[in-house]
Amino acid sequence: MGFLSRFGWRSRVAVATAVAVSLSVMWSSLALANVSLTQISSDPFTAATCTASNTTYHHTEVEPDTFSNGSTIVAAFQVGRVFDGGSCDIGFATSTNNGGTWTNGLLPGITTFKGGTFDRVSDASVAFDASHNVWLISSLALTGASGAAVLDSRSTDGGLTWSNPGTIHANIGVDKNWTVCDNTSTSRFFGHCYTEWDNNAAGNLLQMSTSTDGGLTWSAPATNNAGVIGGQPLVRPDGTVIVPIDNANETAVGAFNSTDGGATWSAITTISVLKNHTEAGGLRSPALPSAEIDGTGTVYVVWADSSFRKGGKANDIVISHSLNSTGTSWSAVSRIPIDATNSGVDHFTPGLAVDKSTSGSSAHLGLTYYFYPVSACGKSCVLDVGFISSTNGGSTWSTATQLAGPFNVGWIANTSQGRMVADYISTSYDANGLAHGVFMTATAPTSGTNCGDAPDNCNESANTPSTGLAIAGGSISSAGDIVLSGGSGNGGASLWNVVNNNGSKHRD
């Protein structure tokens, strides 16, 4: 880490301050150019067609995931958010031409509002199984506000239509599912799909299930007895599964693995303890990781962290990457240099993409994220969406680009954990190496001041850049940035214990 000696300290501080101010102005001005967006879906429900036993916000969509295969991109998200958990249904939007046009709809057979039996649904995760040529969307079905089952919906026509769901696992307390498939034809486990979730009723106990038949059937859950939330499993070309994940109370990021096709799962290696600044404005913004993998199996994980900010008064997006084939060794955490550390900008809810046709020191990374232009915004907070890229595996970065915003926090759906755009968002690459982030934006309510002031008055929807974003890369580096407020270090094994329900998190 860099440091200043006492000799020449005053002049260096003066120079550093001037440079920081200059850089802050430069970054701010470059971040003001919006790009054209395409709205890929909208909430068709109303108070008359979906009232899910609690306050339901229409027209709202929140929390998107995406996955791409060739020229096909599939996105999935909650539609019609309910205040204390879940939504009226899971929506999907599919492009078969690299994001040029989109087909959208609702998943059938999950909630009572679309021919199913469950009250609500949450936590959409998209995967593709190349061995069986099937698309999967896993989701969390709810009874009332409690997780009741992890489901999977299947598409065999390229994501254009979807089946009624099958059950991966049914149990009260399940939360935060995520699905991935082994798509490397030379892997011993080609065609294995893996779903991770936690059981909040059991102290956020980690659970994993495996399918070998394209999501038709799933194994009984396996566990390593850790307490976790928000995992994002990834598969290396050799078939090793690596799962970056938070601990149960969201104070550490770690990873665990399976080298035997999901039969057993390792203990968790801590990547870093984390220090997360709570965003102003009553915003729901947990510090869950976003993770992706390059063409030769290096895993990259990002999350929001305030360790590089004096007093921890705002979050940066930080990054670490795996250093070995099992995800048990990781690089030092570094700050993604979106702006200067004294900028006062607050960054959160990242969605990372890595182009799998690239790897190592030439890996292409694209990152979509939300930010507050001013962290200490009190009751006047506005949301923006940004994008930044790297062409050298995250060593240096481009200047940041503003994709959307600003829009008022009060314009988005309210929940029992705060106003919500997402617990996670997502970015995927198309066949041409261009990045497509999917994220939620909002416009002013049709009546009243805030979303929910009147029935059906909201305007929150899923959007993406109208054309894919080029991965420009650049020479901006965070080398020399130092930890100023704790975090970004390793803790003990006790970080990963299951916890009592007073200490565990649930994010349905």
GUDRENMI-53791 format. One record per atom (N, C-alpha, C): residue in three letters; z, y, x. Coordinates in steps of 0.05 Angstrom, whole numbers, plus 5000, padded with zeros to 4 digits. Example, Ala and Ser with C-alpha at 12.3 -4.5 7.8 and 13.67 -1.06 7.14 Angstrom:
BEGIN
ALA515648865264
ALA515649105246
ALA515649345264
SER514249555257
SER514349795273
SER515750015258
// end
This chain:
BEGIN
MET500049765017
MET500050005000
MET500050255017
GLY498750465008
GLY498650715023
GLY501250865021
PHE501851035041
PHE504251205040
PHE503751455055
LEU505451655051
LEU505251905065
LEU507651925084
SER507052005109
SER509252055128
SER510452325121
ARG512852385132
ARG514052645126
ARG512552875139
PHE510952815161
PHE509553015176
PHE507053095160
GLY506753355156
GLY504453455141
GLY504553395112
TRP506953335101
TRP507253255073
TRP506453475054
ARG507253725060
ARG506753945041
ARG503753995038
SER502354005061
SER499454055059
SER497953825046
ARG498853585051
ARG497553355039
ARG497953345009
VAL500353425001
VAL500853434972
VAL499153644959
ALA498853874972
ALA497154084961
ALA494253994958
VAL493253864980
VAL490553764978
VAL490253544957
ALA492253364957
ALA492153144937
ALA492153244909
THR493853454904
THR493953564877
THR491353694869
ALA490153844888
ALA487553964882
ALA485453754876
VAL485453544893
VAL483453334888
VAL483853194862
ALA486453144855
ALA487053004830
ALA486153164806
VAL486753434807
VAL485853604786
VAL482853604783
SER481453624806
SER478553624806
SER477453364795
LEU478653144804
LEU477652884793
LEU478252854764
SER480552954755
SER481252934727
SER479253084710
VAL478553324719
VAL476553484705
VAL473853344705
MET473053234728
MET470453094730
MET470352854711
TRP472452684711
TRP472452454694
TRP472452534665
SER474052744658
SER474152824630
SER471452914620
SER469953074636
SER467353174628
SER465352954625
LEU465452754643
LEU463552534642
LEU464052354618
ALA466452354608
ALA467252174587
ALA466652274559
LEU465352504557
LEU465052624530
LEU462452554516
ALA460652414528
ALA458052364516
ALA458152104499
ASN458052134473
ASN458051904455
ASN455351754457
VAL455351494451
VAL452951344449
VAL452451274420
SER450051194413
SER449351124386
SER450750854379
LEU451950844355
LEU453350604346
LEU451950484322
THR452250224319
THR451350084295
THR453849964281
GLN454150024256
GLN456249894240
GLN455249624232
ILE456649404240
ILE455649134237
ILE456848994212
SER458649124199
SER459949004175
SER461549214160
SER462349144136
SER464249304121
SER465849134102
ASP468149224095
ASP469949074077
ASP468949104048
PRO468048874036
PRO467048894008
PRO469248873987
PHE471748813995
PHE473848773976
PHE474849043965
THR476149033942
THR477449263931
THR480249183921
ALA481749373912
ALA484349303901
ALA484149113877
ALA481849123864
ALA481448943841
ALA480648663849
THR479548633873
THR478548363881
THR480248233902
CYS482048373915
CYS483848253934
CYS486448413936
THR488548303925
THR491248413928
THR492948183938
ALA493648183964
ALA494747953977
ALA497747963978
SER499047993955
SER502047983952
SER503448193968
ASN502048393978
ASN503248623992
ASN501148833993
THR501849074003
THR499949284005
THR497449204021
THR495149234009
THR492649154022
THR490949404025
TYR489749434049
TYR488249684055
TYR485249624054
HIS483849754036
HIS480949734034
HIS479850024036
HIS477750064049
HIS475949874063
HIS476649874093
THR477749654102
THR478549634130
THR477649374143
GLU477049384169
GLU476549154186
GLU478049194212
VAL479348984222
VAL480949014247
VAL480548764264
GLU481148794290
GLU481648574309
GLU479148394312
PRO477148484327
PRO474748314331
PRO474748144356
ASP473547914354
ASP472847754378
ASP469847714378
THR468647664401
THR465847604403
THR465347384423
PHE463047254420
PHE462147064441
PHE459147074440
SER457847024463
SER454947024464
SER453946774477
ASN451546694469
ASN450146474481
ASN447146544481
GLY445946594504
GLY443246684504
GLY442946944490
SER441146964471
SER440647214456
SER442347234431
THR444047034426
THR445747044402
THR448547144409
ILE449447334393
ILE452147444395
ILE453447404368
VAL455847294367
VAL457347254342
VAL459947414345
ALA460547574325
ALA463047714323
ALA464547624298
ALA467247624300
ALA468947564277
ALA471347734277
PHE472447794253
PHE474548004251
PHE475947974224
GLN478248104221
GLN479648114196
GLN478348314177
VAL478248244152
VAL477148424131
VAL479148464109
GLY479848714104
GLY481748774083
GLY484648724093
ARG485548884112
ARG488148844125
ARG490448864105
VAL492348684108
VAL494848684091
VAL497148794108
PHE498848954096
PHE500949094111
PHE502648914128
ASP503748694117
ASP505648534133
ASP504448284145
GLY501748274147
GLY500548054161
GLY498047944149
GLY495947914166
GLY493447784157
GLY491647974141
SER489647844128
SER487648004114
SER486547834091
CYS484747954076
CYS483547814053
CYS481647594062
ASP480347624085
ASP478547414095
ASP477847484124
ILE476347294136
ILE475147344162
ILE472147414158
GLY471347634168
GLY468447704167
GLY467147614193
PHE464447574191
PHE462947514215
PHE460447694215
ALA459447744239
ALA456847884243
ALA455447744266
THR452947674261
THR451347514280
THR448747654286
SER448147684312
SER445547774321
SER444147554337
THR441647504330
THR440147304345
THR438047424363
ASN438147694366
ASN436147834383
ASN437548044401
ASN439647944415
ASN440948114435
ASN442148374423
GLY443148354399
GLY444448584387
GLY442548774373
GLY440048704370
GLY438148884357
GLY438648914328
THR439148694314
THR439848704285
THR442148504281
TRP443448534258
TRP445848374252
TRP445748264224
THR446648024220
THR447147894194
THR450147864191
ASN451247944168
ASN454147924165
ASN454947784139
GLY457447714137
GLY458447584113
GLY461347514117
LEU462447354099
LEU465247264099
LEU465446964102
LEU467446874116
LEU467746584119
LEU468746464092
PRO467546244083
PRO468246124058
PRO470645934061
GLY472045904038
GLY473945684036
GLY476645714050
ILE477245954059
ILE479845994072
ILE481846104053
THR481446354044
THR483346484025
THR482446433996
THR484346483979
THR483746453950
THR481646653941
PHE481146863956
PHE479147063949
PHE476246973955
LYS476046753970
LYS473346643977
LYS473446333974
GLY474746233953
GLY474545953946
GLY476445773962
GLY478345883976
GLY480245723991
GLY483045713978
THR485045623993
THR487645583983
THR489845763995
PHE489145894017
PHE491146054031
PHE491246344021
ASP493646464024
ASP493946744015
ASP492446944031
ARG492446904058
ARG491247094076
ARG490246944101
VAL489047094119
VAL488046974144
VAL487947194166
SER488247114191
SER488347294213
SER487147174238
ASP487047324260
ASP486647224287
ASP484047064291
ALA481847184286
ALA479247054290
ALA478647024320
SER477546794328
SER476746734355
SER474146584354
VAL472146674369
VAL469446564368
VAL468846394393
ALA467546164389
ALA466745994412
ALA464145864405
PHE462745764426
PHE460245614423
PHE460545354438
ASP459745134426
ASP459744864438
ASP456844784444
ALA456044804469
ALA453244744476
ALA452544454473
SER454544284478
SER454043994476
SER453343904448
HIS454644024428
HIS454143954400
HIS452544164385
ASN451744374399
ASN450144594388
ASN451444704362
VAL453944764364
VAL455444864341
VAL457045114349
TRP457145314332
TRP458845544335
TRP461445494320
LEU463645594331
LEU466345554319
LEU467645834317
ILE469045874294
ILE470946094291
ILE473545974284
SER475545984302
SER478245904294
SER479746144282
SER481646084265
SER483046294251
SER485846204244
LEU487546384237
LEU490346334230
LEU490646374200
ALA491046164185
ALA491446184156
ALA494446244151
LEU494946414131
LEU497646494125
LEU498446424096
THR500946344092
THR502146324066
THR504146554064
GLY503646744047
GLY505146984048
GLY504547124074
ALA506647204088
ALA506247334114
ALA506747144137
SER507046884132
SER507646694153
SER505246524160
GLY504846484186
GLY502746304195
GLY503246024184
ALA501045894173
ALA501345634160
ALA499545424173
ALA497245504184
ALA495445314196
ALA493445454214
VAL492645314235
VAL490345394251
VAL487945244242
LEU485845394235
LEU483445284223
LEU481045324241
ASP478845174236
ASP476345234249
ASP474045214229
SER472345414228
SER469845424213
SER467545374232
ARG465545224222
ARG463345134239
ARG460645244229
SER458845304247
SER456145374240
SER454145214257
THR452245084244
THR450244934258
THR447445064257
ASP447345314247
ASP444745454246
ASP444845714261
GLY446245714283
GLY446245944300
GLY448046174291
GLY450146114275
GLY452046314267
GLY451246474242
LEU449246374228
LEU448246524204
LEU449746444179
THR450446184177
THR452146094154
THR454345914165
TRP456545894150
TRP458945764159
TRP460045564139
SER461245354149
SER462445154132
SER465145234122
ASN466145094101
ASN468945114095
ASN470545014119
PRO473045114123
PRO474445054148
PRO475544764149
GLY475844664173
GLY477444434179
GLY480144524190
THR482044344192
THR484644414201
THR485044314230
ILE485644494248
ILE486444424275
ILE489344324276
HIS491044484263
HIS493944404262
HIS495244574239
ALA496844444223
ALA498344574202
ALA501344564208
ASN502544804208
ASN505444814213
ASN506345104208
ILE508545144195
ILE509645414190
ILE510445534216
GLY509545784221
GLY510245934245
GLY508045954265
VAL505745824261
VAL503545834281
VAL502546124283
ASP501546194307
ASP500746474312
ASP498846484335
LYS497046684335
LYS495346774357
LYS493846544370
ASN491946434355
ASN490146224365
ASN487846334381
TRP486746164398
TRP484346234414
TRP482845974422
THR480245984420
THR478645734424
THR476445784445
VAL475945574461
VAL473845584481
VAL472645304483
CYS470145274493
CYS468945014497
CYS467844994525
ASP467744744535
ASP466544684561
ASP463544654558
ASN462044854568
ASN459144864565
ASN457544804590
THR458844694610
THR457444624635
THR456644334633
SER453944284634
SER452944014629
SER453843814650
THR454543914674
THR455343734696
THR458343684697
SER459843814679
SER462743774678
SER463343504666
ARG465543384676
ARG466443124665
ARG467243154636
PHE467843404628
PHE468943454601
PHE467043624584
PHE464443614591
PHE462443754575
PHE462743684546
GLY462943884529
GLY463243844500
GLY466043824491
HIS468043854509
HIS470743884500
HIS471244174491
CYS472544214469
CYS473444474460
CYS476444484459
TYR477644714466
TYR480544734468
TYR481444974451
THR483544934436
THR484745154421
THR487745184429
GLU488445424435
GLU491245494442
GLU492445654420
TRP495045614415
TRP496545784397
TRP499545764405
ASP501145924392
ASP504045894396
ASP505345854369
ASN507745734369
ASN509245684345
ASN511645884345
ASN511346094330
ASN513446304330
ASN516046194319
ALA515946004301
ALA518345884289
ALA519945714309
ALA518645644332
ALA519945484353
ALA520145644378
GLY520645904376
GLY521046074400
GLY518446124415
ASN516246144400
ASN513546184411
ASN512745954430
LEU513345714422
LEU512645474438
LEU509645454440
LEU508645424465
LEU505845384471
LEU504845114459
GLN502445124446
GLN501244874437
GLN498144894443
MET497044654450
MET494244634456
MET493144384442
SER490644414431
SER489344184419
SER486444174429
THR485343924429
THR482743874441
THR480943734420
SER478443824419
SER476443684403
SER474143584421
THR473143354416
THR470843244431
THR468443194413
ASP468543284388
ASP466343234369
ASP465343484355
GLY465343704370
GLY464343954359
GLY466144084338
GLY468744044341
GLY470644174323
GLY471044034296
LEU470043784293
LEU470443634269
LEU473343534267
THR474343434289
THR477043334291
THR478443444316
TRP481043444315
TRP482643564337
TRP485043384343
SER485743384368
SER488043214377
SER490643334367
ALA492743164367
ALA495443264362
ALA496143464384
PRO497743664378
PRO498343874397
PRO499743764422
ALA499043864445
ALA500443824470
ALA501844084478
THR503844064495
THR505244304504
THR506344274532
ASN506844494545
ASN508344494570
ASN511044614567
ASN511944654542
ASN514644744534
ASN515145034543
ALA513045194545
ALA513445474552
ALA513445644527
GLY514645884529
GLY514646074507
GLY512546294513
VAL510546324496
VAL508146484502
VAL507146624478
ILE505146794482
ILE503546914461
ILE500947024473
GLY498747004457
GLY496347144464
GLY494647014486
GLY494546754488
GLY492946624509
GLY489946644504
GLN488346644525
GLN485446644523
GLN484346424542
PRO484146174533
PRO483145954550
PRO480245994559
LEU479745914584
LEU477145924597
LEU476645664611
VAL474045594615
VAL473345344628
VAL471645394652
ARG472545294675
ARG470945314700
ARG468645114699
PRO466645154716
PRO464344964717
PRO465144674723
ASP467444634737
ASP468244364743
ASP469944234721
GLY470244384698
GLY471744274676
GLY474644344675
THR475744474696
THR478544564695
THR478844794675
VAL480844764658
VAL481444974638
VAL483745144649
ILE483245414649
ILE485345604658
ILE485845794635
VAL488445834629
VAL489145984605
VAL490946224614
PRO489846464617
PRO491546704621
PRO493046754595
ILE495546854597
ILE497246874573
ILE499547054579
ASP500747174558
ASP503247324560
ASP505647134555
ASN507947214565
ASN510347064557
ASN511247154529
ALA513347024518
ALA513947054490
ALA514747334483
ASN515947484501
ASN516747754494
ASN515047964508
GLU512647884517
GLU510648064527
GLU511548234551
THR512948104569
THR513948244593
THR512748124619
ALA510947934616
ALA509647814640
ALA506947694631
VAL505147684651
VAL502547554647
VAL502447324666
GLY501447094657
GLY501346854674
GLY498846694667
ALA498746454678
ALA496546264672
ALA497545984676
PHE496345794661
PHE496845514665
PHE494145364663
ASN494045104669
ASN491544974671
ASN491644684661
SER489344574657
SER489044284653
SER486644194670
THR487043974685
THR484843864701
THR483943594691
ASP484943514667
ASP484343244657
ASP483243264628
GLY481743474622
GLY480543494596
GLY482443544573
GLY484743664579
GLY486643734558
GLY488643524552
ALA488743304568
ALA490843104563
ALA493543204571
THR493743364592
THR496243474601
THR495843764609
TRP498043924609
TRP497844204616
TRP500044274635
SER499344434655
SER501244504677
SER503344704668
ALA505344744685
ALA507144964682
ALA505745224687
ILE506945444679
ILE505645704681
ILE506245834707
THR504145944720
THR504446114744
THR504446404735
THR506446554744
THR506546834737
THR504446994754
ILE502747134740
ILE500847314754
ILE502347574761
SER503747684741
SER505247934746
SER507147974723
VAL509448094729
VAL511048214707
VAL509448464699
LEU509848554675
LEU508448784665
LEU510348994654
LYS509449244657
LYS510949464645
LYS509049604627
ASN509549604601
ASN507749714582
ASN508949964568
HIS507550184569
HIS508350424556
HIS507750394526
THR509650464509
THR509150454480
THR507650694471
GLU505250654460
GLU503550874452
GLU504951044430
ALA504351304431
ALA505451484411
ALA503951444384
GLY504751584364
GLY503351594339
GLY503751354321
GLY505651184327
GLY506150954310
GLY503950754311
LEU502650714334
LEU500350534337
LEU501250254345
ARG500050054333
ARG500449774340
ARG498649714364
SER499749654387
SER498149614411
SER499649434431
PRO499849174425
PRO501248994443
PRO499748964470
ALA501248894491
ALA500148864518
ALA499048584522
LEU497348494504
LEU496148224507
LEU493848234528
PRO493448014542
PRO491348014562
PRO488647964550
SER486548064564
SER483747994558
SER482647864583
ALA481447624581
ALA480647474604
ALA477847364601
GLU476447344624
GLU473747224624
GLU473347094651
ILE471046954654
ILE470546784678
ILE467646834687
ASP467246824714
ASP464546864725
ASP463146604729
GLY460746614740
GLY459046374741
GLY460046154759
THR461746214778
THR462846004795
THR465745934790
GLY466846064769
GLY469545984760
GLY471846164768
THR471246404779
THR473446594783
THR474246714756
VAL476846714750
VAL477846824725
VAL478847114730
TYR478047294712
TYR478947574714
TYR480647624689
VAL482947754693
VAL484647814670
VAL485548104672
VAL485448244649
VAL486248534648
VAL488348564626
TRP489948774629
TRP491848844608
TRP492749134612
ALA494049244592
ALA495049524594
ALA497749524608
ASP498149704627
ASP500549704644
ASP501049994654
SER503550074654
SER504250344663
SER505350364691
SER505150144706
SER506450134732
SER505450344752
PHE502950434749
PHE501850614768
PHE502150904760
ARG503650954738
ARG504051224728
ARG506951314733
LYS507251554742
LYS509951654748
LYS511551654722
GLY513851524723
GLY515551504699
GLY514551324678
GLY512251184683
GLY511151004663
GLY510451134637
LYS509351384639
LYS508951544615
LYS506251494602
ALA504551324613
ALA501951254602
ALA501050984614
ASN499250854600
ASN498250594610
ASN495550634624
ASP495150494645
ASP492450434656
ASP491650154645
ILE489050084649
ILE488249804647
ILE488249704676
VAL489649474680
VAL489849364707
VAL488549084707
ILE487948984731
ILE486348744734
ILE487448564756
SER487148304753
SER487648114774
SER485647894771
HIS484947744793
HIS483047524791
HIS484147284805
SER483347044797
SER484346804808
SER483246764837
LEU484846634854
LEU484146594882
LEU483646294888
ASN484146124869
ASN483545834874
ASN482545704849
SER482045444850
SER480645304829
SER482445224806
THR485045274808
THR486845194786
THR488345424774
GLY487845664783
GLY489245894771
GLY492145914778
THR492945794801
THR495745814810
THR496146014832
SER493946154840
SER494146374859
SER492446604850
TRP493446844852
TRP492147074840
TRP492247314859
SER490247484856
SER490147734873
SER492247924864
ALA492848114882
ALA494748324875
ALA493548484852
VAL495348574835
VAL494448734812
VAL493449004821
SER491149094811
SER490049354818
SER489449504792
ARG489349764795
ARG488849944772
ARG485849984769
ILE484749964746
ILE481950034741
ILE481750334740
PRO480250464757
PRO480350754760
PRO478650904739
ILE479550884714
ILE478151024693
ILE478451324696
ASP480851414704
ASP481351694710
ASP483651714730
ALA484451954736
ALA486651994756
ALA489351904745
THR491151824763
THR493751734754
THR495451954742
ASN494752204746
ASN496152424734
ASN494652554711
SER492752404700
SER490952514679
SER492352554652
GLY494552394647
GLY495752404621
GLY494352254600
VAL492152114607
VAL490651954588
VAL492051674586
ASP492251574561
ASP493551314556
ASP491451114548
HIS491350884562
HIS489250674558
HIS490550424548
PHE489150274530
PHE490450044518
PHE488249874503
THR489049634495
THR487449444480
THR484649404493
PRO484649274517
PRO482149234531
PRO480648984521
GLY478048994523
GLY476348754518
GLY474348724541
LEU474848514557
LEU473348474582
LEU471048284578
ALA468748334591
ALA466548144593
ALA465748104622
VAL464947864629
VAL463947794655
VAL461347654652
ASP459247744665
ASP456647624663
ASP456647364679
LYS456347134665
LYS456546874678
LYS454146804695
SER452046974695
SER449846934714
SER450447064741
THR452847194743
THR453647324767
THR456347204776
SER457147254801
SER459647144810
SER460647274835
GLY463247234841
GLY464347324866
GLY464047614871
SER463247694895
SER463047974903
SER460748114889
SER459047974874
SER456948104859
SER457348054829
ALA459747974820
ALA460247934792
ALA460048194776
HIS458748184753
HIS458548414736
HIS460748404714
LEU462348614714
LEU464548634695
LEU464048874677
GLY464448844651
GLY464249064632
GLY466849074615
LEU467949304613
LEU470549334599
LEU470449544578
THR471049464553
THR471349644531
THR474349684526
TYR475149914518
TYR478049964515
TYR478450204497
TYR480850224485
TYR481650464470
TYR483250654489
PHE483250914482
PHE484951094496
PHE485751334479
TYR488051444486
TYR488851704476
TYR488151914498
PRO486752124492
PRO486252324512
PRO488752454523
VAL490852464506
VAL493452574514
VAL495552364505
SER497052264525
SER498952054519
SER501252164501
ALA502252394508
ALA504552504493
ALA503552664469
CYS502252524450
CYS500852654428
CYS502552674403
GLY504952554402
GLY506652584379
GLY505352494353
LYS505252684334
LYS504052624308
LYS501052714306
SER499952794329
SER497152894329
SER495252714344
CYS496052454347
CYS494452274364
CYS491752214352
VAL489752204370
VAL487052124362
VAL486151904381
LEU484551714370
LEU483551484385
LEU480751534394
ASP480151444419
ASP477451434429
ASP476951154440
VAL474351084443
VAL473550834455
VAL471950884480
GLY472650744502
GLY471250784527
GLY470050534538
PHE468350564558
PHE467050334572
PHE466750404601
ILE467250204618
ILE466950234647
ILE465949964658
SER464549974681
SER463349724691
SER463649714722
SER463349464731
SER463349404760
SER461149204766
THR459849234789
THR457849044798
THR458748894823
ASN461248914830
ASN462248774854
ASN464948634849
GLY465148514825
GLY467548364819
GLY470048524816
GLY469748784810
GLY472048954805
GLY473149104830
SER471649084852
SER472549234876
SER472249534872
THR470049624860
THR469649904853
THR468449914826
TRP468450154814
TRP467650184786
TRP465950424781
SER464550424759
SER462850644750
SER464650864740
THR463451094734
THR464851294717
THR465051184689
ALA467051264675
ALA467551174647
ALA465751324628
THR465051184606
THR463351294585
THR464851284559
GLN464851494544
GLN466151494517
GLN464151374498
LEU464951174483
LEU463251044463
LEU463651144435
ALA466151224428
ALA466751304401
ALA469251474401
GLY469551624379
GLY471951794376
GLY471252084381
PRO473352254377
PRO476052174369
PRO476252144339
PHE478151964330
PHE478751944302
PHE481851914299
ASN482852014277
ASN485752034274
ASN487051754270
VAL489351724282
VAL490851474278
VAL491451424249
GLY491951624234
GLY492551594206
GLY490251494189
TRP487851484200
TRP485551384185
TRP485251084186
ILE486850944203
ILE486550654205
ILE488750514189
ALA488350254185
ALA490150104168
ALA493050104179
ASN494950114160
ASN497750104168
ASN498749814167
THR500549744185
THR501749484184
THR504749504189
SER506249284186
SER509149284191
SER509749334220
GLN507749314238
GLN508149364267
GLN506649624276
GLY505749784257
GLY504350024264
GLY501450044255
ARG500350274257
ARG497450314250
ARG495750134268
MET493550024257
MET492249804272
MET489249834273
VAL488149834298
VAL485349764302
VAL485149474310
ALA487049384327
ALA486749104337
ALA489049044355
ASP489848784356
ASP491448674378
ASP489748614401
TYR487148564396
TYR485148514417
TYR482448594408
ILE480748674427
ILE477848724421
ILE476248554441
SER473648574440
SER472048394455
SER469448514464
THR468448424487
THR465848504497
THR464348254506
SER461748234501
SER460148004510
SER457448094521
TYR456347934539
TYR453747994551
TYR451547854535
ASP449147994533
ASP446847864521
ASP445147734542
ALA442847624534
ALA441147474552
ALA439847654574
ASN439947924569
ASN438748104588
ASN440848234607
GLY443348134606
GLY445448244624
GLY446548504615
LEU446248574589
LEU447348814578
LEU449848754562
ALA451748934562
ALA454348894550
ALA454448994521
HIS455748844504
HIS456048914476
HIS458948894468
GLY460349124467
GLY463049124457
GLY463049154427
VAL464949014414
VAL465349054385
VAL468249164382
PHE468449374366
PHE471049514363
PHE471049654336
MET473349744328
MET473749874303
MET473750174306
THR472350314288
THR472550604287
THR473250684258
ALA473950934254
ALA474651024227
ALA473751304223
THR473151364198
THR472651644189
THR474751724169
ALA474651974161
ALA476752074143
ALA476751924117
PRO479151874105
PRO479351744079
PRO477851894058
THR476951744038
THR475451864016
THR477252043998
SER479851994000
SER481752163986
SER484452154000
GLY486052363998
GLY488552364012
GLY488152424042
THR490352414057
THR490252474085
THR489952234103
ASN491352014095
ASN491451774111
ASN490351534096
CYS489451334111
CYS488651084100
CYS491050964085
GLY490650904059
GLY492750794043
GLY494050994025
ASP493351254027
ASP494551454009
ASP493651403980
ALA491351283977
ALA490251213950
ALA488850943952
PRO488550803930
PRO487250543931
PRO484350563941
ASP483650383959
ASP480850363968
ASP479850613982
ASN481550763995
ASN480751024006
ASN480051024035
CYS480250784049
CYS479950774078
CYS477050744086
ASN476450804111
ASN473750784123
ASN474050684151
GLU474950434155
GLU475250314181
GLU473450064183
SER471750054203
SER469749844204
SER469049764232
ALA467649524234
ALA466849414260
ALA464249544269
ASN464149634294
ASN461849764305
ASN461249664333
THR458749704342
THR457949634369
THR455849834378
PRO455449874404
PRO453250044413
PRO450649944402
SER448850124394
SER446350044381
SER444549894401
THR444749954426
THR443449804447
THR445549714468
GLY445049494481
GLY446949394501
GLY447349594523
LEU449649584535
LEU450349774556
LEU449749654584
ALA448349804600
ALA447649724627
ALA450149714644
ILE450249524662
ILE452549504681
ILE451749664706
ALA452549914706
ALA451650094727
ALA453250054752
GLY455849984749
GLY457549984773
GLY457850254785
GLY459150274807
GLY459550524820
GLY461350494844
SER462250724855
SER463850714880
SER466650814876
ILE467550844851
ILE470250944847
ILE472250714851
SER474250774867
SER476150564876
SER479050654870
SER480750464865
SER483650524863
SER485150444887
ALA483750384909
ALA485150304934
ALA487050524943
GLY489450444950
GLY491450634958
GLY493350714936
ASP492650664910
ASP494450724888
ASP496950554891
ILE499250664886
ILE501750524890
ILE503250494863
VAL504950284862
VAL506550244838
VAL508750454838
LEU509050604816
LEU510950824814
LEU513250774795
SER512950574777
SER515050544757
SER515650264749
GLY515650084769
GLY516349804764
GLY513949644754
GLY514249384749
GLY512049224740
GLY510449134764
SER508248994759
SER506248904779
SER507648754802
GLY509348564795
GLY510648384814
GLY511048124800
ASN512247934814
ASN512747664802
ASN515647634794
GLY516047484773
GLY518747414764
GLY519147124766
GLY521447024757
GLY522146744759
GLY521046584736
ALA521546314738
ALA520646134718
ALA521846184690
SER524246314690
SER525546364664
SER523946554646
LEU522146704658
LEU520346874642
LEU518946714620
TRP518446454625
TRP516746294607
TRP518346104590
ASN520946154587
ASN522545994569
ASN521846064540
VAL522045864522
VAL521945924494
VAL524446094488
VAL524146264467
VAL526246454461
VAL527146434432
ASN529446544426
ASN530246534398
ASN528546734382
ASN528546704356
ASN526746864340
ASN527247154341
ASN529647244350
ASN530147524353
ASN528747644377
GLY527947474396
GLY526647574420
GLY523747524421
SER522747344405
SER519947274406
SER518247464391
LYS515647474397
LYS513747644383
LYS511947484365
HIS511147604343
HIS508947494327
HIS507047714321
ARG504447644321
ARG502347844318
ARG500247754298
ASP501147674274
ASP499147584254
ASP498247814237
// end
